[in-house]
Amino acid sequence: MIDRKMTIWFDLTNVPHVNFLLPIIRRYEDKCDMVFTIRDFAETKSLFEKRVGKPYILIGEHQGGNKLRKIWGVVERIFALNKQVPEFDVKISCGGDASNIVGKLRGKKTITFDDNEKAPNWRYAPFSDLAFWPKAVPTEALRKQCFKKNLYQYDGYKENFYLAEYEPSASFVESLPFEPGADGKKHYVVVRPENIRANYVEGKTSIVPELLRELEKAGANILFLPRYETDRDYAQGVKGVYIPAEAVNGLDACYYADAILTGAGTMAREAACMGVPSVSFFAGSRLLAVDQSLVDAGKMFFSRDVKAIMQFLRSAKHGEASLEKSKAVEAEIFAKLDEFILGN
């Protein structure tokens, strides 16, 4: 333990990091001072402002799909973070090449959370003092990426962690411009496009335009959450589509939806953990281990065939959402964090 108040630095570089790190921020905000840095990417900044509402330093931006630009972007961000981030004792992030290196340069403790074994994690693994991974990811694959004694694997998914304290907001569904159905409820499906600009997607085009047209034919209300401004073009001329003017709470969007259809993993896993019909049309060559485990368990449906997706939706039903698993994951992770950060 240290005599002065400990300072935790949180580095957030992508949209899902806001929801994930929020419970950790809430747990330690009375015990520790905090510093926040944010990368200007997608809705990360706006969602942080909406859900966390604390001062932050904006450093770095997404470098697109060019590998050389990505490498240079990491180098630039290392220098910028080291220059602009004030004194801290512990750094916490989801992944984080640049922030982990800065943490080690400063001789401070570094904590990381991840669930993507396909990413080049070897770039930050040696600089992480405590690395959290779900048990669904094979340990041997992580050892090969240089996670050694710093590796801690928990029983569950990262989505379980922040769902443990989630409370749905009725004002969210009330704000949607859809007419209530015969049961008095607003029915809709969420569509979130693939990340076509990502390195892991080569030579593939989005299935979203076709998917939106088929959903329109089925008479569905569609809450469409574009990843990039250009994604808005997918919805041109399609009836029943609503695109929010600002970032929405993805957890509320999942909770009240009839189904989640997404080209990325996070929302699909959130829905699966809530018992909401979950469809992944991920465009990479192979699903992440966490997603494959949910598919194998029958909690997520995977396909890039629009007809197969529509067939699944016709028979899909909500399951019973239980917080028991999420509470267990939360307790396990916080016990390890308290031991590492506070020494108890």
N, C-alpha and C positions, 0 to 999 in steps of 0.2 A: 504493500500500500504506500501511496505517496501523501505527503502532508497537504500540499495544495490541491485544489479541485482539478480532477483529471479532465483532459480535453479529448473528445473523440472527433475525428475527421471522417465524414461520410462523403464518398465520391459516387455520384450517380451519373451514368452515361447512357441509359436507355429507359424507355417508358416503364417496363415492368419493375424496375429497381425501386420506384417510388412506393408502390404498394408493399413490396417485400420488406424494405428497410423501415417502413413506418412503425411497426411494432417495436423494433429495436430502439428507434428514436424516442418513442413514448416511454419505454422502460427506463432509459438512462437520462432523460432530459432534466430530471430533478437532482440527479446525483453528479452529473458531469456537464461541463461546458461543451459546446458543439460548434463545429465548422462544417459548412456544406459547399461542395463544388459540384457544378452541373455542366455536362456537355450539351451543347445546343443541337439536339437531335430529336426529330419528330415532336411528340407532345410532352417530352420529358420536363421541360421548363414549366409549361403551363399546368401540368398535372401536379408538379411539386408545389407550385404556388397555391393551387386549389386545395390540396390534401395536407400539406405540411405547413405552409405559410410562414416559413422562417427565412431570414436573410441568407443569401447565397452568393457565391462567386461563379460567374459564367466563364468557363474555360474550355476551348476546343469545339470542334464541330465534326460531323460525319464526313468522311473523306471519299465516299462512294465505293465503287467496286475495284478501282485501280489499286493493285497491291503495293506499288511503289509509293503512291500517295498515302495509303494506309500506314506504311512503315514510317514515312516522314511525319505523318500526323501524330503518331505515338511519340516520336522523338520531340516534336514541337511541344506536345502537351506535357511531357516530362519536365522540360525546362520551365514552361509556364506555371505548372503546379508548384514546382520547387521554389519559384520566385514569389508566387502570390499567396500560397497557403501559409498561414501563421503557425506558431508553435502548437504541437499536438502530442498526445501520448500514444494513441491507438488509432489506426486507420481501418475503416470497414467499407467494403465494396462488394459488388457482384462481379466476379472476375476482376479485371482491371490491370492491364499491362503497366500503364504509366503510373498510377497511384501506388502500386506495390513497389515499384522501383524507387519512387520518391520516399516511401516509408522506410525502405532499407537504407537509402542514402542518408536519411536523418537518424538512423539507428533506433527506430520505433517499432512497436508491435503492429503486425498487419494481419487482418482477418478477411477471408474471402468466402463467398458463397457462389456455387455454380452447379449446373446440371447438364451442361452441354459438352459431352466428351469428344465431340467431333471438332471443336474449335482448337486452335493452336495454344492450348493452355500451358504448354511448356515455357511459354514466354513470360509467364508470371508465377508459375508454380514454385520455383526456387526462392522467390521473394515473399511467399506467404507463410506466416508462422502458424496459422490455424486455418485449414481449408475444409469447409463443410460441403459434403456431397451426399445425395440420396443413395441408399443401398441398392437401388435399382440399377445404378451404373456399376458395371463390373470393376472390381478393385484392381485387377491386373491391367486394365486399360488405363487407369489413373496412375498406376506405378510407372508405366511406360512414359507418361507425360511429366515425370519428375515429382509427383506427389509421394512423399515418403512418410516420415514420422509426423509431418504436419497434417496428415489426412484424418478427417473424422467423418464417418458415414452414419447417417441417421435413418431411421425406419419410417419412410414416408416420402412426400414430395415437398418441394419448396413452397408450393401453393398451399399446402396444408398449414404451413407455419403462419401465414398472414390471414388465413381464413378463420383461425381459431377465435379471434376477437371481432370478426366482421359482423356488423349489424346493418341490414338492408335499409335503405332510405326510401320511404314511400313517395317522397317528393320527386324522385328520379322518374319513376314510371308515369307519374302525373304530368311531368313536363313533356312527355312524348306526344307528338301531334297525331296519334293514331286513334281511331274511333273504337270504343269498347265493343267487345263481342256480345253474343246473346247471354253470356254468363256474367256480364258487367265488367270483365277484365280486358285490359289492352293486350292483344296478342301480337308478337313480332318475333322475327329471327334476326340474329346479329350476323353480319358478314364483314370479315376483316381480310383484306387481300394478302397474298404472298409477298415476300420481300424479293421481288424480281431482280433488284439491284445487288443482292448479296452474292458473295463469291461462290457459295455452294450451289447457286442456280445458274446453269450454263445452257444456253440454247433453248430455254423453255419460255412459253408465253403463259399469261395468266388465264385461268379458267373462270375468273370472276364475271366477265361480261356474259358468258353463256349461262352461268349459275344464276345471275340476277334475272335474266330473261325467263328462265324456267320457274324461278320463284314468283315472278310477276304473273305468269300463266296460272300458277297455283293459287293466286290471290293473296299471297303473303304480304304482310307489312314487313319492311326491311329497314333495320337500323344499320346503316352502312358507315363503317369507320375506316376511311382511307388512310393508308400509311404515308403516302406522298400526295402532293397536290395533283399530280398527273393521274393518280388513281381515281379521281373524281370523274374522269372521262368515261370510266367503265359504266357509270350509272346514267349516262345521258339518254334521255328518252324512255327510261324505265319508270313505270308508275309504282307508287307505293313505297318509294325510297325516301328515307329521311337521313340527311347528313348533318350532325350537330355542328353548330358554329364554333364550339370550343371543345377541348378535351373532356371526355366523360369519365366517370368512375367505372372502370371495366367490370368491377365486382357487381355493382348494381345492374349493369347491362346484362351480365350473365345470369344473375339471380332471377330476374323477372322474365327472361327470354323463354320462348318455346324451344329454341335450339341455338347453338353457337356453331357457326361455320367459319373456320379461319385457316389461313395458310401458314400461321405461326403456331408455336406450341403453347405459349403461356395461357391464352384465353381458352384453348381447348382443354388444358389441364385444370384450369379454374372451374370450368363447367363440369368436367368429369368428377372433380372432388365435391361439387355441390349436388351432384345427381341430375344435372341438366343435360339433355341430349347433346353430345359433343362430336363434332365432325372436324377432322383435320384433313386439309388438302395440301399439306406441306410439299414444296416443290423440290426439295433436295433428293439426293439419290438414296438416302436411307434415313429412317426415323431415328431420333435420339432414343437412347435406352429407356428413358423415363416414359416417353410416349409409347414405345413399343410395349412396355409392361402394362400400360393402361389399355391398349388395344387388345393384348392377350387376355386381360381380365374382363373384357367386354364392356369397359367403361368409356371407351372412345372408339369412334368409327373412322377409319382412314381410307380415302380414295381420292383420285383425281378424275374419276369418271362422273360427270354431272348426273347422268341417268342413275347410277348406283347411289349417289348421294340423295337424290330426290326419292328414290325407293326407300332408303333408310328413314328419311324424314316422315314418310307416310305412316310408318309403324312405330316410330320412336315415342317413348313416354318418359316423363319425369320419374326419377327414382327418389328414394327417401334420402335427403341430405342429413348426415349426422356429423356433429362437431367432435365426436368422441376421438376419432383418429387425429383430427387437427389439434385438439387440446394436448394429446400425447406428444405430437411432434413439437409443439410449442414448448412444452415443459422440458423435453430433452435438449432442445437447442439452447434455451435460456439457461439451463443448468450448466452447460458447457461454457457459454459466454460469461456467466457470472464468475465461474472458476478462473477463466483466462483473464478477464478484464479487471475484476474486483478482488480476485484472490480468495474467493469464498465459495 
